[in-house]
Amino acid sequence: MYTHFKEINDLIKKSSNIVLTTHVVPDGDAIGSVMAFAGYLKQKGKDPVIINHSVTPDNLKFLDKKNTIRVFSKDLKKNEKLINEADVIFILDTNDFARTKSLEQILLDSPAKKVCIDHHMGLKPKMFDYVITNTVYPATCQILYEFIKDDDEKYLTKEVSSALYVGIMTDTGSFRHPRTSSDVFMVC
């Protein structure tokens, strides 16, 4: 981990316009991450916007019952405006702007602070203003669990926890992959 949780919480406090995004063809960890983090931010009085390149897969739509995730191409002008006016952009479950596909250049060009929260190898930290990473963890949702718990366990609501669980469960292959440790089970 490069950035301390407190630095990110200080950044959140100072930010009015927050955008969240994840990688192309999102899986359970990607959608779980953006939905859990959005739920956490809402409890802190923020109104985050989620903008993804891809539509949410049918099997994960239950995490976004209100259909809040915006698809970048469906309203380019509005989505570009939201990204350009953002104070901070959280790139979750990917550490490579290219994996955001159609959002890549607009994200890079945005004056917003860029925060990467991810568990994959191959990070280029200089691409981001802040980085929280742990490649030992099997899912970004486990990092987010630690982040939210560090702030205050009261933010681990049923909605937030369900999204975190989906991310961890799917990225561990239903708890079968090698990085599934006893810590993973304790978190779940």
Backbone bond lengths (Angstrom), bond angles and torsions (degrees), N, CA, C in turn:
res aa  C-N    CA-C-N  psi(-1)  N-CA   C-N-CA  omega(-1)  CA-C   N-CA-C  phi
1 M - - - 1.450 - - 1.517 108.84 -
2 Y 1.297 115.71 133.55 1.462 120.36 -178.16 1.525 111.71 -97.87
3 T 1.301 116.56 -42.05 1.457 121.77 -175.01 1.529 109.52 -103.69
4 H 1.296 116.63 140.18 1.456 120.53 175.96 1.524 109.82 -78.63
5 F 1.307 115.48 146.33 1.469 120.56 -179.02 1.523 111.21 -54.78
6 K 1.335 117.00 -38.71 1.462 120.52 -178.19 1.527 111.54 -58.72
7 E 1.326 117.00 -39.82 1.476 120.18 178.66 1.526 111.27 -59.84
8 I 1.320 116.09 -40.34 1.472 120.01 -179.90 1.525 109.84 -70.68
9 N 1.313 117.31 -40.52 1.471 119.18 177.72 1.521 111.41 -64.48
10 D 1.326 117.56 -36.71 1.470 120.40 175.12 1.523 110.48 -63.65
11 L 1.318 117.16 -40.74 1.460 122.27 177.62 1.528 110.75 -63.20
12 I 1.311 116.74 -42.64 1.476 121.37 178.69 1.528 110.01 -61.40
13 K 1.329 117.10 -45.23 1.468 121.32 -179.97 1.526 111.99 -56.78
14 K 1.331 116.08 -39.43 1.463 121.16 -176.96 1.528 113.56 -81.76
15 S 1.333 117.22 -9.49 1.462 120.58 -172.32 1.524 112.42 -99.70
16 S 1.325 114.74 135.19 1.464 120.83 175.53 1.519 111.56 -98.03
17 N 1.327 116.70 -40.19 1.462 122.15 -176.56 1.524 109.25 -110.42
18 I 1.336 114.98 113.16 1.460 121.14 -175.91 1.523 109.42 -122.00
19 V 1.324 115.88 129.42 1.463 122.20 176.70 1.518 108.54 -116.10
20 L 1.329 116.01 138.54 1.455 122.85 175.07 1.520 108.05 -117.72
21 T 1.325 117.20 143.90 1.457 121.26 174.62 1.517 109.64 -150.81
22 T 1.327 114.97 168.23 1.458 121.57 179.33 1.519 109.26 -147.57
23 H 1.307 115.96 -172.29 1.459 121.27 -173.05 1.534 113.68 -77.50
24 V 1.343 114.01 162.17 1.455 123.21 176.68 1.538 109.29 -60.10
25 V 1.314 116.88 149.70 1.470 123.51 -178.09 1.532 109.65 48.34
26 P 1.321 116.48 67.19 1.466 120.60 -172.85 1.527 113.42 -66.55
27 D 1.318 114.35 141.75 1.457 122.27 176.26 1.529 109.00 -103.03
28 G 1.314 116.70 -168.78 1.464 120.55 -178.12 1.513 113.61 -63.27
29 D 1.334 117.66 -36.23 1.460 120.13 179.58 1.530 110.38 -70.14
30 A 1.317 116.98 -37.39 1.469 120.76 179.56 1.530 111.08 -66.13
31 I 1.320 116.80 -53.43 1.472 120.53 -179.15 1.526 109.91 -68.78
32 G 1.324 117.62 -39.81 1.465 120.61 176.33 1.518 111.65 -58.99
33 S 1.325 116.65 -41.15 1.469 121.45 -179.76 1.518 112.11 -63.91
34 V 1.328 116.94 -50.97 1.472 118.49 -176.89 1.522 111.12 -67.15
35 M 1.331 117.25 -38.17 1.467 119.35 -178.91 1.533 111.39 -71.85
36 A 1.324 117.89 -41.57 1.465 120.34 178.75 1.521 110.42 -64.73
37 F 1.334 116.72 -45.04 1.459 119.74 -177.72 1.524 110.70 -68.01
38 A 1.318 117.29 -37.43 1.471 120.29 176.20 1.532 110.19 -62.89
39 G 1.319 116.98 -42.37 1.470 120.72 178.14 1.515 111.90 -62.30
40 Y 1.308 116.59 -40.55 1.463 122.40 176.40 1.525 110.44 -62.73
41 L 1.336 116.77 -48.69 1.469 120.73 -178.40 1.528 111.87 -62.87
42 K 1.310 117.30 -37.53 1.471 120.81 178.70 1.524 110.46 -62.33
43 Q 1.326 116.85 -38.88 1.465 120.30 178.15 1.532 111.56 -65.44
44 K 1.314 116.29 -22.38 1.466 121.29 178.66 1.528 111.16 -92.58
45 G 1.339 116.68 11.68 1.454 120.70 176.34 1.518 114.68 84.42
46 K 1.324 118.04 13.39 1.465 121.94 179.30 1.527 109.45 -97.75
47 D 1.315 115.58 163.16 1.462 121.24 178.49 1.532 108.72 -127.03
48 P 1.345 116.82 73.23 1.458 119.73 -175.76 1.527 112.21 -69.54
49 V 1.320 114.95 154.02 1.459 121.98 176.11 1.524 107.01 -116.84
50 I 1.335 116.14 132.23 1.460 120.88 176.26 1.524 107.64 -103.22
51 I 1.330 115.77 124.41 1.460 121.46 177.82 1.524 107.68 -128.14
52 N 1.321 116.90 118.45 1.462 121.98 178.93 1.518 110.72 -118.92
53 H 1.314 116.31 157.90 1.464 121.07 173.77 1.529 109.77 -69.45
54 S 1.324 116.50 -45.82 1.463 122.91 -173.23 1.516 112.33 -97.80
55 V 1.312 114.79 154.87 1.465 119.85 171.99 1.523 107.78 -70.39
56 T 1.298 115.86 156.38 1.461 121.12 177.16 1.522 108.84 -72.69
57 P 1.323 118.30 128.96 1.466 120.06 178.15 1.528 110.92 -58.99
58 D 1.323 115.85 147.29 1.471 121.36 -177.15 1.523 112.50 -53.68
59 N 1.341 117.44 -39.51 1.465 120.17 -176.69 1.530 113.88 -71.58
60 L 1.342 116.80 -6.34 1.472 119.91 179.49 1.529 112.94 -116.48
61 K 1.327 116.68 0.95 1.467 120.38 -178.13 1.528 112.59 -63.48
62 F 1.316 117.51 -21.76 1.466 119.76 179.17 1.531 111.84 -63.67
63 L 1.340 117.14 -20.75 1.466 120.59 177.63 1.525 111.63 -77.62
64 D 1.325 116.38 -19.18 1.468 122.29 -178.22 1.528 109.38 -124.54
65 K 1.316 114.50 62.27 1.478 120.45 -176.44 1.525 113.09 -58.68
66 K 1.329 117.11 -29.49 1.471 120.48 -178.29 1.523 112.21 -91.21
67 N 1.327 116.38 5.16 1.466 121.75 177.38 1.534 111.41 55.07
68 T 1.327 115.91 50.01 1.462 121.21 -176.07 1.526 113.84 -86.93
69 I 1.342 116.78 -19.24 1.463 119.38 -177.90 1.524 109.45 -72.63
70 R 1.314 115.22 122.09 1.465 122.01 179.39 1.532 109.30 -87.47
71 V 1.326 116.17 141.29 1.461 121.55 174.52 1.525 106.38 -99.73
72 F 1.324 116.39 122.71 1.456 122.51 -171.53 1.528 112.75 -50.13
73 S 1.302 118.14 -48.10 1.470 121.95 -174.08 1.526 113.81 -70.96
74 K 1.315 117.94 -15.64 1.470 120.14 -176.42 1.522 113.60 -78.41
75 D 1.324 117.45 -15.91 1.465 121.73 175.51 1.529 107.93 -157.87
76 L 1.329 114.70 70.81 1.473 120.78 -173.77 1.515 113.10 -53.06
77 K 1.316 116.86 -47.75 1.465 120.97 -175.34 1.532 111.29 -61.36
78 K 1.317 116.50 -49.65 1.469 121.70 -179.15 1.529 110.76 -64.98
79 N 1.345 116.69 -44.21 1.458 120.23 -178.12 1.527 112.00 -67.23
80 E 1.330 117.05 -38.77 1.467 119.99 175.28 1.522 110.64 -62.28
81 K 1.328 116.32 -41.01 1.468 121.54 178.71 1.536 110.30 -61.53
82 L 1.322 116.54 -45.46 1.472 120.78 179.56 1.524 111.00 -60.53
83 I 1.319 116.93 -41.81 1.465 121.19 -179.66 1.529 110.37 -68.87
84 N 1.313 116.73 -42.89 1.469 120.19 -178.75 1.521 113.44 -70.03
85 E 1.322 117.11 -25.65 1.466 121.01 179.12 1.523 113.22 -94.71
86 A 1.329 116.64 -0.05 1.463 120.45 -178.99 1.528 110.69 -68.61
87 D 1.327 115.06 144.41 1.464 121.29 171.51 1.525 109.89 -82.58
88 V 1.331 114.27 -36.28 1.462 120.49 -178.81 1.526 108.41 -146.03
89 I 1.339 114.40 142.72 1.462 121.61 175.95 1.522 107.33 -122.35
90 F 1.323 115.96 125.63 1.458 121.89 176.42 1.522 108.31 -99.13
91 I 1.322 116.25 120.51 1.449 122.81 176.21 1.529 105.39 -102.28
92 L 1.328 115.60 110.14 1.458 121.36 -171.26 1.526 111.51 -110.21
93 D 1.300 115.78 139.87 1.464 124.77 176.34 1.528 113.28 63.29
94 T 1.285 117.66 23.24 1.459 122.86 167.60 1.519 108.00 -157.01
95 N 1.315 115.60 147.56 1.459 119.60 178.96 1.523 110.89 -117.97
96 D 1.336 115.15 20.46 1.458 121.28 -176.38 1.532 109.12 -135.16
97 F 1.320 116.57 115.84 1.465 120.52 -179.33 1.528 112.05 -56.88
98 A 1.324 117.42 -30.61 1.470 120.77 -179.78 1.521 111.38 -61.46
99 R 1.326 117.11 -26.82 1.473 120.24 -179.87 1.535 112.64 -77.06
100 T 1.332 116.85 -2.05 1.465 120.01 173.49 1.532 110.15 -93.40
101 K 1.324 115.68 1.27 1.473 126.32 175.11 1.528 112.60 53.65
102 S 1.326 118.11 -107.59 1.468 121.56 -173.97 1.526 113.22 -67.27
103 L 1.321 117.73 -17.41 1.461 121.24 179.70 1.529 112.73 -86.21
104 E 1.312 117.52 -13.74 1.465 121.65 -170.20 1.525 113.18 -48.14
105 Q 1.312 118.57 -58.78 1.462 120.45 -172.96 1.526 112.29 -68.95
106 I 1.322 117.14 -39.31 1.466 120.07 -179.87 1.533 110.09 -66.26
107 L 1.341 117.83 -36.01 1.467 121.14 175.70 1.528 110.63 -65.73
108 L 1.317 115.87 -45.43 1.468 119.81 179.94 1.523 111.98 -63.43
109 D 1.332 116.67 -37.28 1.465 121.33 -177.89 1.525 113.98 -79.89
110 S 1.317 117.25 -18.57 1.462 120.74 -178.44 1.528 110.60 -62.71
111 P 1.347 117.06 139.83 1.465 119.73 177.35 1.532 113.16 -74.65
112 A 1.321 117.47 -4.43 1.467 121.68 -178.07 1.522 111.47 -63.60
113 K 1.324 115.62 154.43 1.457 121.49 169.66 1.527 106.97 -68.97
114 K 1.330 116.90 139.50 1.459 121.52 179.99 1.521 109.45 -111.54
115 V 1.345 114.92 127.03 1.455 121.94 -179.77 1.523 108.58 -118.77
116 C 1.312 115.89 123.77 1.460 121.65 175.90 1.523 108.36 -101.20
117 I 1.330 115.68 125.70 1.468 121.31 171.47 1.523 105.35 -124.30
118 D 1.346 116.08 113.69 1.459 119.39 -169.45 1.525 111.85 -159.89
119 H 1.336 115.53 160.68 1.468 121.24 179.94 1.524 113.29 -118.26
120 H 1.312 118.75 3.56 1.464 121.68 -177.50 1.534 112.47 -85.05
121 M 1.311 115.29 156.43 1.461 121.09 174.63 1.527 108.99 -80.67
122 G 1.323 116.72 166.56 1.458 120.96 175.80 1.516 114.21 91.68
123 L 1.302 117.19 17.01 1.466 122.34 -179.02 1.523 111.30 -63.86
124 K 1.330 115.35 137.73 1.464 122.52 170.89 1.534 105.92 -112.49
125 P 1.323 117.43 87.87 1.467 120.81 -171.13 1.523 114.74 -58.93
126 K 1.321 118.09 -27.04 1.464 120.20 -178.48 1.521 112.50 -68.00
127 M 1.336 117.56 -12.70 1.463 121.62 178.89 1.534 111.44 -76.21
128 F 1.330 116.84 -15.92 1.459 122.12 -173.24 1.527 110.82 -122.03
129 D 1.327 115.37 155.33 1.461 120.41 174.68 1.523 111.53 -79.30
130 Y 1.326 115.87 -33.77 1.464 122.38 -179.92 1.525 107.94 -140.18
131 V 1.320 115.81 145.87 1.461 120.94 -179.57 1.522 109.87 -138.26
132 I 1.315 115.53 131.40 1.463 121.83 168.10 1.521 104.74 -123.39
133 T 1.320 116.45 117.88 1.456 120.83 -177.22 1.513 110.32 -142.33
134 N 1.303 115.61 149.30 1.456 121.56 172.27 1.520 106.66 -154.56
135 T 1.323 116.25 102.85 1.464 120.66 -176.86 1.527 113.14 -78.06
136 V 1.317 117.56 -5.50 1.462 120.84 174.14 1.528 109.66 -77.11
137 Y 1.305 116.56 -32.95 1.468 120.78 -179.50 1.522 110.08 -70.07
138 P 1.331 116.92 141.99 1.457 120.18 -178.65 1.526 113.81 -80.39
139 A 1.326 117.66 -8.81 1.464 120.44 -175.78 1.529 110.57 -153.83
140 T 1.315 114.94 148.25 1.463 120.65 174.20 1.523 110.12 -62.67
141 C 1.323 116.02 -33.27 1.469 119.12 179.57 1.529 112.30 -60.29
142 Q 1.320 118.63 -28.44 1.468 119.55 176.17 1.524 110.46 -70.07
143 I 1.320 117.27 -37.51 1.472 120.43 175.71 1.529 109.45 -63.34
144 L 1.332 116.31 -44.32 1.464 120.17 179.81 1.525 111.42 -64.20
145 Y 1.330 117.57 -36.26 1.463 120.83 175.35 1.528 109.43 -57.88
146 E 1.333 116.79 -48.24 1.471 121.15 179.94 1.531 110.81 -61.78
147 F 1.328 116.21 -41.72 1.461 121.56 -179.93 1.529 110.66 -62.11
148 I 1.327 116.48 -49.89 1.469 121.04 -177.34 1.526 110.28 -66.90
149 K 1.327 116.96 -44.05 1.468 120.91 179.69 1.528 110.72 -61.66
150 D 1.338 116.67 -38.44 1.457 121.09 178.96 1.531 111.24 -62.05
151 D 1.337 115.78 -34.49 1.470 119.89 178.64 1.527 109.34 -72.69
152 D 1.334 116.86 -58.90 1.461 121.50 178.27 1.531 108.69 -175.89
153 E 1.310 116.41 126.22 1.465 121.02 -178.42 1.521 113.26 -59.44
154 K 1.321 117.76 -19.88 1.470 119.87 -179.82 1.530 111.19 -61.84
155 Y 1.338 117.68 -22.46 1.461 121.10 -179.98 1.527 112.50 -79.30
156 L 1.323 117.27 -8.13 1.462 120.95 177.75 1.529 109.74 -85.59
157 T 1.314 115.30 64.93 1.458 121.89 179.61 1.528 109.88 -70.24
158 K 1.309 115.84 173.60 1.468 120.46 177.84 1.532 110.45 -59.27
159 E 1.322 117.40 -43.16 1.464 122.06 -179.29 1.533 111.07 -63.87
160 V 1.312 117.42 -49.08 1.462 122.02 179.97 1.528 109.68 -63.87
161 S 1.318 116.88 -46.87 1.463 121.20 -177.82 1.524 112.16 -64.20
162 S 1.314 117.10 -37.88 1.474 120.46 178.06 1.518 111.00 -62.58
163 A 1.330 116.91 -42.70 1.466 120.64 178.97 1.530 110.44 -65.60
164 L 1.334 117.03 -40.59 1.462 120.71 177.83 1.528 110.59 -63.54
165 Y 1.327 116.23 -42.31 1.473 121.19 179.74 1.528 110.77 -61.08
166 V 1.329 117.01 -44.24 1.470 120.69 179.73 1.526 110.01 -58.44
167 G 1.331 116.54 -44.99 1.459 120.16 -179.77 1.517 112.66 -61.92
168 I 1.325 116.40 -44.56 1.463 120.28 -179.11 1.527 110.50 -69.81
169 M 1.307 117.30 -44.74 1.462 121.38 -178.08 1.531 111.48 -61.95
170 T 1.331 117.06 -43.30 1.462 118.97 -177.34 1.527 111.72 -73.83
171 D 1.335 118.47 -40.09 1.466 119.79 -178.47 1.526 113.26 -74.59
172 T 1.330 117.46 -14.55 1.468 119.80 174.53 1.521 110.94 -96.20
173 G 1.333 117.63 4.03 1.471 119.80 -177.36 1.508 110.79 61.79
174 S 1.324 115.37 48.93 1.475 122.49 -175.79 1.531 110.86 57.81
175 F 1.329 115.17 44.62 1.466 123.73 174.32 1.536 113.36 68.33
176 R 1.347 116.33 30.91 1.467 120.38 179.78 1.526 113.68 -108.68
177 H 1.328 118.60 -21.82 1.468 120.97 -175.20 1.529 111.21 -71.30
178 P 1.346 117.17 157.20 1.468 121.66 -174.40 1.533 115.78 -57.30
179 R 1.331 118.94 -30.39 1.474 118.88 -177.99 1.533 112.42 -81.99
180 T 1.321 116.84 10.20 1.462 120.69 176.87 1.526 107.98 -81.26
181 S 1.318 115.10 101.00 1.475 121.37 -177.61 1.525 110.48 -103.11
182 S 1.325 114.87 176.78 1.462 119.03 175.89 1.518 110.30 -63.23
183 D 1.341 117.81 -31.22 1.470 121.66 176.89 1.520 110.52 -61.72
184 V 1.317 116.70 -39.61 1.476 121.13 178.99 1.534 109.28 -59.67
185 F 1.323 116.46 -45.34 1.470 119.78 178.85 1.522 111.82 -65.15
186 M 1.314 117.46 -37.14 1.468 121.23 178.37 1.524 110.17 -64.24
187 V 1.321 117.60 -41.98 1.459 121.52 178.04 1.526 110.21 -61.96
188 C 1.326 115.26 -45.30 1.468 118.68 -178.99 1.514 112.11 -67.68
